[in-house]
Amino acid sequence: MARKDPFFRETVEKESSTCNVFSRIACIYDLMNHLISFGLIRSWRRRAAQCLPLGAGEVGLDLGTGTAELAIALAYSAHPEGHILGIDITPEMLEMARPKLQRRGLQNRIELRVGDAEHLELPDNSVDSCCSAFLVRNLVDIQQGFREMLRVVRPGGRIVCLEVSHPPGKIFGKLFHYYFYKCAPLVGIMLGQKFEAYDYLPDSLKTFPTAPELKNIMEACGWSDVHFRRLYGGMVAIHSGVKKTL
């Protein structure tokens, strides 16, 4: 029997929409990010990875790994015997990632799996740390996502989230939002993709929490010692936190 609960329908529709969008833009995802960020995205990911160094034998989880760019940055900053597990809901994105790992000789250090960040098929306390880049604003339930991250990270482990944010300055904030909402989707048209496919991404920021609000959400979900740092005037923010020890 089909469920008629409105929240259930909305949840399924958003999950399906998100997966469909990223499957359609997988082949141009890296190029789009590079163009839209004016090439800054590499330094953003590198700085996020440096906040989460992995030691020998430790396992880091990269949620919403996409084409594995953050996982690769994490591998370069980690101990050579550190291991990264990359999970993404869109198989097409992972298919774009696998040749990269082969070219860089990282296929034995980075494992890729299809999975849902809000319902992880991982045991409790099974990874040493967790990171994500531009995942959280695409979650159906942000709190559920942070609770799942908390569940699978071992006590004392860290979380690092890199996200597009809302610049606090009035002038720069207005300029940024105009660019992100109006100009960024046009790059998709230039690259031959339908407007509505990439129009979803700026739309996902409209109701996304500000950096201080996201910090409060993480704390409400159980993360401790939560801090955030704005980069480049607040275009993006890196949030970090720690899971309390038992």
ABEGO torsion letter per residue (X at the ends): XBBABAAAAAAAAAAAAAAAAAAAAAAAAAAAAAAAAGGAAAAAAAAAAAABBBBBGBBBBBBGAEAGAAAAAAAAABBAABBBBBBBABAAAAAAAAAAAAAAGAAAABBBBBBBAABBBBBBGABABBBBBGAAAABABAAAAAAAAAAABBBGBBBBBBBBBBBABAAAAAAAAAAAAAAAAAAAAAAGBBAAAAAAAAAAAAABBBAAAAAAAAAAAGBBGBBBBBBGGGABBBBBBBBBBX
